Amino acid sequence: MAKNGPKGHGRSGKVSKRSQVLSPRNKRWTKVDNKTGRFMDQMARKGKTFKGVRMK
């Protein structure tokens, strides 16, 4: 996982072993675990993406 740096400097690096895909049914981004292929989470707002997670 990405690590948070010193206070005030934010995230350093990407979230590894995860990606996100756009669900065609409800137009929301869904986070996917690359190792297992399971869906982990879905954004509450349409069109918003997860921070630091690569798009598939």
KEFIVEX-241726 format. One record per residue: residue in three letters; x, y, z of N, C-alpha, C, O in turn. Coordinates in pm, whole numbers, padded with zeros to 5 digits, always signed. Atoms other than C-alpha are relative to their C-alpha. Example, Ala and Ser with C-alpha at 12.3 -4.5 7.8 and 13.67 -1.06 7.14 Angstrom:
BEGIN
ala+00089-00119+00000+01230-00450+00780+00090+00120+00000+00194+00118+00066;ser-00082-00119-00006+01367-00106+00714-00077+00109+00073-00026+00220+00090;
This chain:
BEGIN
met+00083-00118+00000+00000+00000+00000+00088+00124+00000+00205+00120+00038;ala-00072-00126-00001+00101+00359-00042+00015+00049+00143-00069+00021+00228;lys-00025-00051-00134+00248+00531+00260-00022+00150+00001+00007+00220-00096;asn+00013-00143-00018+00161+00872+00389+00132+00052+00057+00185-00004+00153;gly-00127-00056-00043+00471+01084+00429-00015+00086+00123-00114+00074+00196;pro+00009-00090-00114+00544+01347+00692-00124+00088-00009-00177+00111-00118;lys+00121-00081-00006+00254+01564+00800+00011+00119-00095+00109+00193-00093;gly+00004-00112+00093+00158+01812+00530+00056-00031-00138+00048+00053-00228;his-00058+00034+00129+00330+01626+00243-00087-00096-00080-00058-00119-00198;gly+00094+00086+00072+00045+01388+00148+00056-00137-00033+00156-00182+00024;arg-00032+00137+00039+00066+01049-00016+00126-00003-00085+00149+00087-00166;ser-00117+00016+00084+00392+00927-00167-00014-00133-00076+00003-00239-00017;gly+00012+00121+00081+00336+00681-00450-00142-00044-00022-00237+00016+00029;lys+00131+00051+00035+00049+00481-00586-00043-00112+00094+00039-00164+00171;val+00051+00114-00073-00171+00219-00425+00028-00121-00087-00030-00135-00194;ser-00039+00114+00083-00015-00105-00550-00099-00115+00015-00172-00123+00114;lys+00084+00120+00003-00200-00427-00637-00148+00030-00004-00230-00054+00034;arg+00141-00036+00013-00525-00241-00701-00019+00079-00128+00071+00148-00175;ser+00035-00079+00117-00698-00095-01002-00147+00037+00011-00217-00009+00102;gln+00140-00038-00003-01032+00062-01080-00058-00009-00141+00010+00018-00240;val+00070+00013+00127-01286+00001-01354-00132+00076+00010-00189+00092+00118;leu+00126-00074+00005-01590+00199-01464-00113-00099-00026-00110-00172-00125;ser+00114+00088+00016-01915+00010-01417-00094+00060-00105-00139+00173-00089;pro+00084-00056+00105-02122+00052-01735-00147+00016+00041-00219+00096-00017;arg+00141-00009-00043-02452+00001-01553-00032+00127+00077-00130+00195+00047;asn+00033-00114-00086-02434+00274-01291+00100+00115-00013+00088+00214+00058;lys-00097-00107+00027-02138+00485-01422+00080+00041+00123+00110+00159+00142;arg-00081-00027-00120-01943+00454-01095+00127-00082-00006+00129-00192-00063;trp-00128+00068-00002-01580+00357-01041+00002-00103+00111-00040-00075+00224;thr-00007+00110-00094-01522+00024-00867+00146-00040+00018+00217-00059-00081;lys-00139+00039-00030-01193-00069-00694+00011-00152-00003-00073-00222+00055;val-00018+00143+00019-01059-00416-00785+00136-00041+00056+00236+00027+00034;asp-00126+00058-00048-00794-00628-00608+00060-00079-00115-00004-00172-00164;asn-00062+00066+00115-00551-00740-00881+00039-00144+00028+00044-00225-00065;lys-00042+00136-00033-00443-01054-00696-00117-00098-00007-00105-00205-00066;thr+00115+00090-00005-00788-01206-00638-00105+00032-00105-00185-00055-00140;gly+00101-00040+00098-00996-01012-00892-00133+00040+00062-00230+00063-00009;arg+00125-00034-00069-01257-00931-00629-00021+00151+00003+00074+00229+00006;phe+00036-00141-00015-01441-00600-00613+00012+00036+00147-00032-00038+00234;met-00025-00040-00138-01342-00407-00301-00092+00112+00047-00143+00109+00159;asp+00073-00119-00042-01528-00078-00299-00055+00069-00124-00007+00046-00235;gln+00055-00077+00111-01739+00152-00513-00022+00144+00047-00064+00168+00160;met+00015-00141-00035-01746+00532-00520-00148+00034+00016-00233-00017-00057;ala+00138-00040-00025-02061+00691-00384-00048+00099-00106-00165+00098-00144;arg+00038-00101+00100-02057+00976-00639+00035-00047-00140+00141-00106-00162;lys-00026+00035+00140-02084+00921-01013+00111+00087-00055+00117+00206-00027;gly-00106-00077+00068-01780+01024-01215+00126+00022+00082+00230+00054+00024;lys-00119-00019-00083-01540+01051-00918+00083-00127-00001+00029-00238-00003;thr-00089+00115+00000-01233+00824-00917+00072-00009+00135+00076+00088+00211;phe-00079+00019-00121-01026+00677-00634+00135+00067-00019+00190+00065-00129;lys-00131-00064+00007-00705+00866-00555+00111-00103+00008+00106-00193+00092;gly-00119+00084-00006-00377+00691-00627-00018-00141-00051+00075-00221-00042;val+00027+00133+00052-00539+00383-00784-00001+00007-00152-00068+00093-00210;arg-00009-00008+00145-00458+00307-01147-00129-00046-00066-00203-00128-00011;met+00121+00036+00075-00734+00279-01407+00031-00116-00092+00141-00122-00149;lys-00016+00117+00084-00778-00041-01600-00064+00021-00134-00060-00068-00219;
